[in-house]
Amino acid sequence: MAEAGREALLRFVDELRRLRQLAGGPSLNALVAVAAGLGQPLARSTLSDKLNAKSLPDWDFVTAYVAACAAYAGRSGARLPAELADPARWEPAYWRMLRAADAARAGDRLAAAARAELGRQARGVRRAAGRLARARRAPPAAGGRTTLRRAVGAARRPDRAARRAGRAPGTVLISTIGGTAGVGKTALAVHWAHQVADRFPDGQLYVNLRGFDPEAPALSPAEAVAGFLEALAVPPGRIPAGLAAQAALYRSLLVDRRMLVVLDNARDADQVRPLLPSTPGCLVLVTSRNQLPGLVTAEGARPLLLDLLSPAEARELLSRRLGADRVAAEPAAVDRIVAAAAGLPLALAIVAARAATYPDFGLARLADELAGAWGSLDGFSGGEAATDVRAVLSWSYRGLDPAAADLFRLLGTHPGPGVSVPAAASLAALPVAEVRRPLADLARANLLAEHTPGRYALHDLLRAYAVEQAEATDSDERRRAALHRLLDHYLHTAYAADMLLHRHRDEIDLPVAQPGVAIPALRDRDEAWEWLAAEHRALLAAIALAADSGLPTHAWQLAWSVNTYLDRVGAWQDQSTAQELALRAATGAGDRDGQARAHRNRAIACLRLGAYDDARDHLERSLCLYAELGDRVGGGRTELNLGILAERRGDHRRALDHAQRAHRLFEAAGHAQGQANALNNIGWYHIQLGDHRRALDYCERALAQQQRTGNRYWEAHAWDSLGYAHHQLGRHRDAIDCYEHALALWHEVGERYYEATTLTHLGDSHDAAGEPRSARTAWRRALDVLDRLGHPDAAQVRARLDGTPSAPV
């Protein structure tokens, strides 16, 4: 780390130490006890490390430490300055320290930890308000300000407000904002979220529940909760399976926090309930086109029905957008526009955007166009209001040049939730450089929103209109061709990304991409990972779209291509869903190769989720299919997976049998890489069975073959297995040497979890060799990695550092 970064860290740690002295100088053991009583456990070894600047103090540590010092001061009678007792007061200094440490841009461990913490917090709740900043803004509709001001004020005094409302103290305050499509429900909620951000110091959460999206299914409560857990910096691997467990974790993270939660575009109360916090300091704003009486009755929600704008309010909106002079110059035209828009803020915003884009157009001309195009938007005309925006959308759409109009229609094909520039280029069969202009035209016309740089989304009304126009204008063949190009884009790019993540994975034969498909050139592993992370949801939606559109090969190959990524980020439920779609598509098409791969990958997801019986069923089906196909390599890989399943169940003898069968299949196929993998697994299972000398022989043969094939990932596995065998034989110096080789390779291939596993093994060998200082250094490095990954193995390593017996990692 650069000297400035080191100095910043030391200054921050010095302040932490000063706080401890001001609090009465509690011992580390005393702080541990106080923190435990507050429900914020701190390990003594962690306190020692952080206070001696041996590792970066992450924010969770800072908040727990400050709270413990403040509590101790209160018990001991020490006079602690108020500005030091509030964890929020430490945040600016903490961020300055992180940025100074990160500024080195070096490979130093503390600099890397600072970068990781900056990234984690950027995704976390303190940056969650950024999601609201990217939401579409419009002036708040009249009638909502007073009601919401009361609701937010009540959130500052929740128990008093609850008593006034006849509710039990300690309950969450909920306000529902109802009204017709386009009336400004979201704009009002977002506007107020920005206005009151300072009253909710622990952050704001926002989600669009897509309750009335005409093309995409409503967001399930499980998807919404998973998104909130991600925003709250919970790693994917720590998110439990099942909605009930996910909701419980979400609520536990909001305990004692004051947060504003915006649940936008809800379909019904059942979609909302799992997302309601249980913390009295929180306020929930729910927007919906329905009235949600269930929330009012059962949850005590305070309903607000947002009416259409009055003529005076509509004129005020146009004046703010276009200038008072322009509006005053043509009062009759303004009256006609206001009447045609029927008080709908969305319609008026589009009118204003067109008028602002063409300042030389008289407002009378716009009023004429609006009146001449009046019609009805069928998908949004039933049951909510007599308001209709097709007219506004139609003349806004007709004002586009041909390229932008073509692109707008095709964007209705995209499954969402966001479309990238290359995906849009593929839809339109345009070069990436050329599609940027029509995208910008659509954004300027308020027909498309650029929520984040380079990623666009359609409002649900606009998507419905785009689909209508495509069906009325474009042939089935043209729309089908656009869909095919879009899925080609996702398939070929995902496949290229996967091969960068898993360089030695067996290849599959992709269908040739259609002309006009844009395939980004991903240069390295980091770019591949970044693309997959950005397109995670779009890829899952593309798999479902391919399966539903009669393109089964695209469906199972897309699922195959994202499997490595989903597995490594711990998105195992998504992995299972994707492979279920793949299996259904391949089965319907009679594609046995696709079925075999989907069964095996579905089994991997089941293994991760602990569904061992389902995993075995899928693996046995996959094995039968590979046997029918005469695919020994596929059969060998499935046998290896069966061995892992047997190991998970504690049956190491059966695991060894499966690994030996895998080796025979790979040997018959002449597949050197597979043989090496099987040899390493055979060696590992011999270790588990206590035959350490035989294990050495197999692991050494595996290492030699891995080195010949050049697979650094599996070579690292072989070195780690060798080290473990030497450790069991008491050859600790040989074990340490093996582990050092493995660590160099893990660092090279970027595998952080297995790096932590090897570091733990390295610490065990140092400890057994009578080198406690080196052991603790290795364990601390392992704990640092596992804590940043949020992996449960961290508890076992922490127990080693605390001197508590634990199970081996």
Secondary structure, DSSP 8 states (H G I E B T S, - for coil): --HHHHHHHHHHHHHHHHHHHHTT---HHHHHHHHHHTT----HHHHHHHHTTSS---HHHHHHHHHHHHHHHHHHT----HHHH-GGGGHHHHHHHHHHHHTT-SS-HHHHHHHHHHHHHHHSGGGTHHHHHTS------TTSHHHHHHHHHHHHSHHHHHHHTT--TT--EEEEEE-STTSSHHHHHHHHHHHTGGG-TT-EEEEE--TT-SSS----HHHHHHHHHHHTT--GGGS-SSHHHHHHHHHHHTTT---EEEEES--SHHHHGGG----TT-EEEEEESS--HHHHHHS--EEEE-----HHHHHHHHHHHH-HHHHHH-HHHHHHHHHHHTT-HHHHHHHHHHHHH-TTS-HHHHHHHHHHT----GGG-SSS-S---HHHHHHHHHTS-HHHHHHHHHHTT--SS-EEHHHHHHHHT--HHHHHHHHHHHHHTTSSEEEETTEEE--HHHHHHHHHHHHHHS-HHHHHHHHHHHHHHHHHHHHHHHHHHSTTS---------TT-------SHHHHHHHHHHTHHHHHHHHHHHHHTT-HHHHHHHHHHHHHHHHHHT-HHHHHHHHHHHHHHHHHTT-HHHHHHHHHHHHHHHHHHT-HHHHHHHHHHHHHHHHHHT-HHHHHHHHHHHHHHHHHTT-HHHHHHHHHHHHHHHHHHT-HHHHHHHHHHHHHHHHHTT-HHHHHHHHHHHHHHHHHHT-HHHHHHHHHHHHHHHHHTT-HHHHHHHHHHHHHHHHHHT-HHHHHHHHHHHHHHHHHTT-HHHHHHHHHHHHHHHHHHT-TTHHHHHHHHHT------
